[in-house]
């Protein structure tokens, strides 16, 4: 080992150059003793984590007697050790927190480190930037002990490792906090969606804003909205796509939920020579078809745009508030998929199906209250998502600049 360069960013009190070596210079790879299938059960006392359940909920257990025997006779992680997946999703890490649990040998390993040279907080963060060497092929099948031990590592003195590790761990904890907040907000929204909209056949929702009473009406969607479908100019004709003049939305963009721009634009000539149609802003867009989970997803366009033929635009008349309609249809995603024509996986929505949807509806004043309530919830959710994205980018930047 010799000295190597210093990182781009570091804490002021540290000045020494970092050491350079291999992970094998700082510890040895170890694992729990093998557990055989006949020693496990679907219910039991001690969770047994296999590679498929590593970092998730266990689906196998071992007895307390086997756990106590193996834990004391054979290698077992210490609190704080960084467990790492050696197969499946290679390099996934879980910090052992001291709980009663057992881990699948060879597939889940950890570094029995020299505590005078390497700190686990630092190692956990270092694993985030390692590109595992010595593994051939585009699909990584297994991380062998030699792959880990021969991987090069740059590391400072122990004190600086601890400071770096704690600093980055704080970012991780902030990320976890905002992730929990986001999950709570989404669950809260889902709960309100279920309680603030009456269901078909019901006349009054479970929860209402003060000042509103009386039964809700049931209206056929096609009776209070214009429903438009779009089109795609021929992609082989360049003049239909150049110059980029008119916003044009593809099906995948429906997942953006609130569109302020589109990924693509078409020319006026492309518009004139296709079935694309202008959709005024604040319409409700619904995916008629699409791969995976796209079909039945709804969005709102906050700009005037055109769409492809796999999107229908619902343009409500004055007596219906677009935000109310958007939230109602968003809540009914699985219903929309179930009423699609065709089988359950390859079906599609169409203008007639959409027109026949029954919308339980209150007065326009109550619609506005409900629609704006969910709009504000969406804004709060978006802020949390942006905070999470910012933390991810911050962490990435620090990893790149704080490690040699």
N, C-alpha and C positions, 0 to 999 in steps of 0.2 A: 504494500500500500504506500502511496505517496500523497502529497498534497495536490489538490486541483483547484480550479478557479472558484471564486465566491459567487453566490447567486446575485441576480440583478437587484432584488429587494431583500433587505434583512433588518433586524432590529439593531438599533444604534450601538448598543453596548458590546456587540460581538464583532470581532475583527479578524479572527484566525481563518485561514483558508480551510476548506472542507477536505476531509479524507476521501479517498477513492479506493474501492475494493469490490469484492463480491459478497452477496448475501451470505454465502457459505463461510465467509471469514467472521461473521458476526453471530452465527448460530447454526443449529441443525434442524432439519425438518422432522417433525414427529406427528404421531396420530394415535387415536385410540385403538385398543385391541379389537380384533374382528368380532362382530356379533353375527351369529348365524340366524337364518330365517326362523328356525324352530325355537329360537330364544326370544322371539318377538311376538307381540299380540296387538290386536287393534285397539284394545283398551288395557290400561295398566297403570303403573305407579310412576315410572320415569320416562319422559319423552325420549325417543330415539330418532335423531334427525338423519335422514338419508339425503343424497344429493338433490332429490326432487323436492324435499321439504325444507332444505337448508335456508334459514332466514324467514321461514313461513310457519304455518301451523303444522304440528307433527301428525302423522297418521299411523305411527307405530310406537310401541312402548316396550320396555323391558322391566323386569322385576326389580324391586328395591335390593334384594339380596345380590343379584348379579351386578347391579350398579355399584354397590358398596365394595364388593370383592374386586371388580375390575378397576375401579377408581383408585384403590390403594395399591394394587399389585402392578398395574401397568401405567403407561403414560396417560396423563390427563391434563387438560389446559388449566392454567392459573387465571385468576380473575384479571381481566385486561388483555389477555392474549388475543391476537387477531387471527381468527379462523378464516381459512381461504378455500374456495372450491377448486378442486383439481380436475373436475370433469363437468359435463353439462355446460353451464355458463361459466367459463373459465375466469378465475380471478375475482369472483364475487366474495365480499368479505362480511363477516359478522364478528363483532367484539364480544367475547365471552364475559358475561357480567357476574358470574359466580352462581348461577342458578343450577338446580339439579337437572342435568340433561346428559345425553350421551350421543356420540357422533360417529358416523360411518367411516371405518378405516379406509385409508388410501384416497378416498374421494373428498374428504374434508380433513385438512391438515393445518398445522400451525408451526411457527418458527420458535423453537426453544432457544431463546436468544441469550447472548452474553449481556447481562444487565448493566455492566459497566461501559458498554459501547453503544447499545441501541435501546431506545425508548419506544414502547408500544404505540404511544400517541403519534410519534413521528412515523413509525412503520406503517400504521394504518393509512396515513395521508400519502406516504410514498407509494403504496400499492396503487393509488389512483392514477399515477403517471407512468407506471411501469408498462413497457411493451415487452411481453414475455418473449425471450429469445430461445432459439434452439427448437422451435416448434415448426414443423414443415406443413405445407398445405394451406389452402385458404380456409378450410374448416378445422378449427382446433378441436381435437378429440380429447386430449388429456394433457395435464400439466404434471410432468414427472418431477420427482425430488431434484434431479439434476438440473432441470430447467430453472427451478427456484434458486438453488444453491449457486449456479453459475451466472445468475443475473447480476449485472454490475449495479452498484449503488454508490451514491455520493452522500456523505453525512458529516455534519459538524460535531462539535463536542456535545456531550450529553445535555448540558444546561440549555444550549441553543435548540436542540431537538425538542426539549420539553416545551419551551416557549412557542416554537413554531406549531407543534402539535396542538397545544391548548388554543392558540389563536384560530387555527383552522377548524378545530372542534367546535368552537363557539359559533362559527358560521354554519356548521352542520346543524347545531342545535336551533339556531334561528330559522333555518330552512325547515326543520321538523315542526317547529312551532307554527310557522305560516302554513305548512302543509295540513296540520291538524285544523287550523282555523278555516282553511279552504274546504276541507271535508265537512266540517260542521256547518258552514254556510250553505253548501250544496244540499246537505240533508235537511237544513231548515227550509230552504226553498222548496224542496220536494214535498215536505210536510205541508207547507202553505198551499202549494198547488193542489194537493189532494183535498184540503179543507175549504178553500175559498172558491172552488168551482163546483157548481151542482153538476151531478152526473145525469146522463140521459135517463129520462123517466122520473127524475127528482125535480122538485120545483123550488127548493130553497137550499143553499149551501150550508155547510156546518159552521163556518166562521164568516162574519161580515163586518164591514166597517160600521161604526156608529152612525145613526141617522138614516140607514137604509132598511127598508122592510118590504114586504110583499113578495109574491111569487115571481120566479123567473119564467120567461117564455122560452119555448123551443123553436128555433128557426133553422130552416135548411140553408146551408152555406151559399148555395147558388142563387138564393133569392135576395141576398143583401150584399153580394160581391161579384165583380167581374173576374173571371178566371182566364188567364192567358198562358199560352205555352210559347216557347221560343224556338230558335233554330240555330244551326251552325253553318256559316258560309263554307264553301268547298275549300279544304285546306291546301289543295294543290295549286290554287289560283292566288298568286302572291298579291295581286291588286286588291283582293278581298280582305287582306290583313295589313296592308300598308297603303297609305300612312295610318298610324294608330290613332283613330279619331273617336271611336264610340266604345265606352266600357262594355265588356262582354264577359259574362260570368259562366264558368264551368261548374259541373255538379259538385266537385270536390270542395269548392269554396263555400258550400252551404254550411260547412262545419265552422266557419268563421263567425256565424251567428248574427253579427251586426256589421254589414259591409259598408265601409267608407271608400273602398276602391276595389278594383278587380285586377286579377293577375294578367289578363289579356285585354286587348282592344281590337276592334275590327274597323275597316274603312267604311266610308259612306257607301261605296260601291258594293262592299260585302253585305252591308245591311240591305241595300236595295235588291240584291240578288239572292236573298235567303228568306226564310220564314222568321227570322229574328224580329222581335217587336220591342218597342220602348216600354219600359215598366217605370211608372212614376215612383218617386221616393216614398218610403213608409208603406210599402206593400209587404205582404207576408209571402215569402218564398218557400216552396216545399219541393223536396227532391222526389221525383216520380220513380226513379230507378237509381241504380248505382251499386258499386261494389260494397261488400261488407255491410256496415251499419248505416250507409248513407240514406237509403230509401226511407221516407217518412220523416226525415230531419227537416226542421224549419229554421228560417232565418228572416231577418228584416234588412231591406236595402235602404241605407240612409242617403243614397245618391240615386239619381236617375240612371238606369242601365238597361242592357239587354241580356238575355240568358240563352243557354242552349236548350234543346228540345227535351231534355230530361229534368227540367225544372218548370214548375207551374207557379205563376205569380197570382196571388189572391189580392185583388184590389178592392178593399171594402168601401161600401157607400157611406154617406155621411152619418147614418145612424149606427155605425159600428166603428169602435175605436181599435186601430190596428194593433196596439200593444196588448189589449185584452185578447184579441183573436190569436196573436202570436203565442201568448202564455198558455192559452187554452189548448192549442194544437201541440205545443211543446210537451205538455203534460200527457198527451194522448199518443205519444210516439209508438208504443207497442200496439195500440189499437189500430193506428194507421197502417202499420205493417201487416197486421192480421187481416185487414179488409182489402189488401192489395189483390189484384187479379193474379191468377197463376198459383203455383205451389208456394209453400212457406219460405223458400229461399230464393226463388228466381222470379217471383211475381213482380208486378209493377202497379203503381197508382196511375190513374188517368183523370181527365177532366170530369167525367161523369161521376166517378167514385167521390171525388173531392166535392163536387156540387151537391151530392146527396148527404154529406156529413151534417149531422144535427148539432147545432151549437146552442146550449142553454145560455140564455142571455138576459141580463138585467137592463135597467135604464142606462142611457149613455153616460150619465153622471157617475153611476156606480162602476161602469166599465172603465172610465178614466181613472178612478181611484184605484181599482184593482190593477189595471195595466201599468200605471206609474209606480205602484208599490213594487211590482216584480221588475220593472225597469231599474229601479234603484238597487234592488237586490243584485241584479246582474252587474251593475256598475261596481258594487262592493266586491263581488266575486272576481271581476276582471282585475281590480286593483290588487287583490291577493295573488292572482296568477302572475301579474306583472312583477310583484315583489319577489315571488319565487323565481321567476326568470332572471331578475336582477341579481339575486343571491347566487344562482347557478353560475352566472357570468362572472361575478366577483370571485367566487371560489376558483373557477377555472383560471382566471387571470393570476390570482395569487399562487396557485400551484405552478403555473408556468414561470413565474418570476421569483419565487421563494426557494425553488430547488435548482440545483446545478444540473 
